[in-house]
Amino acid sequence: MNFTVLTIFPEVIDSYVNCGILKRSIGHGLFSVNAVNIRDYTLDKHGKVDDYPFGGGAGMLLQAEPIYRAYEAVVEKMQNKNPRVVYLTPQGKQLSQEMAKEFAKEEELILLCGHYEGIDERVLEEIVTDEVTIGDYVLTGGELPALVLMDAIVRFIPGVLHNAASAQDESLSDGLLEYPQYTRPEVWRGKAAPEILLSGHHAKVNEWRKEQALIRTRQKRPDLYFDYLRGR
């Protein structure tokens, strides 16, 4: 899978993907990340990519032309000339585990990061296929949401996680929050790990985990709990 991130701060993307699991997975050829600097495609000799919004108002807008030129240059090198382009925006659809799983089926994804007060609407209408938000709040730019989306997606790429069951067993994989987890020592500061987890009885352990997932979801996310019950 190949990710292309259109941004005015490519160093933010590069710094994150050059750490930990992502760095190792990229090194093994499981996916690639190409951070494209929108400033490289402006026609302004000073590298300017923003301007004042028509009609007035606070802040600046990213201009359409540099973004479109960057998009064209990227697509020209792709086999798929109609890739999905995801714009990270508070107006988008809420990111979910199912959405990340769906995006993971793509061979190419372009992630578009806004900045300042946003992007000229005309280029969004021209190239964007999906709008995604990571929450009902506003950030200074789209780079962090793009990284969150990318991180959620790559967990579904075979080989990224050492244990293939990790992506299946974690929170939200079946609509529920994950059960409590424990490791050594068996007793920590007077608190003992549940005996059932030390029993070696896998069927009973699985039964306990399912029960705990239901209890935890009902306590912490009743909205997910009742969605789960309705979907059974």
N, C-alpha and C positions, 0 to 999 in steps of 0.2 A: 504494500500500500504506500502511496506517495502523498504527503501533505505539502501544500504550498501555502505559505502565509504571506499575505500582502499587508505590509505594515510600514510605518515610518520609523519604527524602532526595532530593526531585525536583531539587534544585540540582546534584547530581552528574550526573544525566542531561542536564540542560539545558546544563551547561558543556561537555560532550563533543560534543554534536550541533551546537553552535554554532561549530564549527571545521572548516576544510578541506573535503574532498569532501562530507561529510555536510551541512554548512551550505549549500553551493552546490546540492546536489541537493534539499534541502528547499525552498530558494528557488525552484527551477525546478518545484516541484510534483510531483517524482517519488515522494516518499513524505512522510509526516508522523510526528512523534513528539509524544506528549502524555504528560508526566510528571504523574501524579496523586498527590497527597499523601494517604496513607491517614489521616493525622491529621485531615484535614478532615471525615472521616466517623465520628469517634468520638462517642459520646454523653457522654463524660466532659468536664466543664467545663474541666478542666485540659489537655485534649488528650492524655490518656494512652491508649496503644494496646497496652500490654503488661502482663503480670501473672506471678505465680509459677506454675510448673508444679505440677499436682496430683501428689501422691506424693513431692514434694520433689525436690531436685537443684539443681545450680548454674545460675545465670543466669535469664533471663526469656524468656517466649514472647510473640509477637505474638498478640493476641486474634482470634477468628474474626469477631466482629460488624463492626468497622470495615472489615476487608478485604472482607467480603461486601457491605456497604453501598456501598463504593467500586466494586466489581465491578458491582453492580446499576445504579448511576448511569451507568457507562460503557456497559454493554450497552444500556441504554434508548435511547441516542443512535445506536446502530448499526443498520444494515439487517439484518445477520446477527445474530440473537439467540442463536446458539450458536457463538461464536467459539472458536478454540483458545486455551487459557490455558496458558502455559508457566511452570512453577515452576522457578526456578534453585536447584538443590540438589545436594550431593555424592552423593546417592542416585540421581540421574537417569542417563539414557543419555548416553554420551560424545558430545559435539559433534563432528561430522565435516562435511566439505565436502558430502557427499551430503545430510546432514540440513539444512544451511543452504539448499541448492538446493531441497529439498522445501518448507521453510517459506516460501521466496520466492514460491511459487505462491498463498499466501493473500492475501486482500484486507485482513484484519484479524488482528492478533495482540495478545494481552494478555500482558505479561511480569510475573510476580509476584516481587518481591524480598523475601526473608526477611531477618531480622536477629536479633541476640541468639542465643538457643538454637534458634530456628526459629519455626514457626507452628502454632497449634492444628490438629491433624489433621482435625478435623471440617470446616473450611472448605476444606481441600485436597481432601477426598473430594467435596465439593459442587461445586467449580468447576474444578479442574485437569484438563486433558486430556493434558498432556505434562510430563515431568520431564527436565531437561537439566542436565548438569554439564560444566564446561570442563576438569576434571582431578581427579585423586585427591588433593585437598587442601582445606582449609577456609579460607574468607575471612571477614572480619567482617560481610559483607553481600552481598546478591545483585545490587547495582548494577553492579559490574564485570563479572560474568558476563553480565548482561543486555546490557551495552554490547558485549561481545565477540560474543555471539550476534547482536545487531542488525547490527553491522559486517559480520559474515560473510554475513548474509542480503542486505543491500542491494547487495552487489557483483553479485548476480545480477539486479537490477532494471535493465531496459534504460535506458541513458542515464546511469546513475550513474558508470560508468567511461567516460572519453573514448574509449578504445580497447576496443571490444567483445570483442576477442580476449584481453584481459588476464585475464578471469575463466576463460577456457578453457585458457590456456597456463600458468597459475601452478601452484605446487606442489599436489599432491593432486587436481588436476582430472581426471586419468586414472588415479589410483591411485599415481602416482610423484611423487617430489620433483622440483622444477624443476631444469633444467640450470644450470650456472654462467653468469653474465652479465658483460659487460664494456662499458666506454664509453671515450671519449677521456680522456687521450691513449693512443695505441697502445702506448707504452712508458712504464711508471710505475715509477720507482726500480729500473730494470734489469729489470723484469718485463714481458714482451711479451704482448699479447692473442693468443689463438690465431689463426694465419694464416687458417684456414678461414673465420673470421667476417668477414675482410676481403676474401674472394675474390669476393663478389657472386654466388656459385653457390648459389642458394636450396635446391636439392635436396640438395646436399652439406651445407649448413648444417643443414638439418632432420634429416638422417641423423646428423650429429655431435651435435646436441642430444638426440636420442632415445637415442643411445648413452651420453651423459654422464648423462642422467636415470636410466638403468638402473644405471650404475656408482655414482652418488651415492646412490641409494636402497638399493642392496645394502650399501654401506658404512655409511650412517648409520641406515637403518631397514630392517633385514633382514626384519622382520615384514611391512612393506608390500610389499617386493620379492617375497616368496614368495606373498603374497596375490595380487599382480598376476599372477604366473606361473600360479597355479591358476585365475585367472579368464579367462585367454586362450583 
